[in-house]
């Protein structure tokens, strides 16, 4: 498992599809807004990285929009078809 440090927070690369992980692009897009999320999805559309935070049920930010158990549905419904993506998990 690949470990990633972002703003003094450790993550692990949970999943990567089609070589979607690009550390330098992630660093450029990451802000402290994502610190409270348990997972971050990075997907590529038109050669641009988009980030979205997701939570486990015990996270104070949890709601149906960012429920990690629905991440596959989110990818299918909201990301470009068969796009490159990655998921990192707070360690």
N, C-alpha and C positions, 0 to 999 in steps of 0.2 A: 504494500500500500504506500502510495506517495503522500508524504506530509508536506503541507503548505502553510507558511506563516503569512498572515495578512494583518497588519496593524496590531501586532503582539497577540494575535489569536491564532491558535493552531487548528488546522483543518486537515482532513484526509480526503484524497480523491476517491470518492465512492463509486463513480461510474464515469466512463468516457466512451463516447460513440463517435466513430469516424474521425478520430484524432482531434476532437473538439476542444481539448484543453490547451490553452495558450496563456502561460503565466504572466507574460508582460501585458497582454491585453486585459487580463483579470485585474492586475494591479492598477492599470489606468482607469478601469471602470468602478472598482471597489470603493465604497465610502463607508463611513461609520454607521450609516443607515442599516447596513446588513449585519451589524454586530450581534443583535438580539435574535437573529434567526438561527435555527439549528442546521439548515441546509441552504445552499445557494445553487440554483440552476443557472448555467450559462449556456445560451443557445445562440446560434449564428443565423442571421438573416441579412441578405444582401452584403455579405462580408463584414458585418458589424456584430459585435458581441452585445447581447442583452442579458441582464441579470435579473433574477427573481428569487426572493426569499421564501422559504417554506419552514413550517414548524411541526414539531411533535405535539401530541395532544396536551402534554403537561406544560407547554410554553405559554406565558402570559399573553403573547401576541396571537395565539392560535385562533383561527376562525376557518370557515369553510373555504375561503379563497386561497389560504396558504397552508392547507392541510397536506402534509407530506404524503399521506396515504393516497392522495389523488394526483400525484406528480405525473404518472403515466398518462392520465386523462388530459392533464394540462399540456403536456408535450404534444399529444395527438391533436388537441383542439386549438392550441394557441401558438404553436411553433410552425415554421415552414416545414412542409412535407419532407421527411427523411433528412432533416438538417443535422449538422454536426452539433453536439452538445456535450456537456459534462455536468456532474453533480459533485459538489464538495460538502462534507459533513463536518460540523464543529466537533473537535475532539475533546 
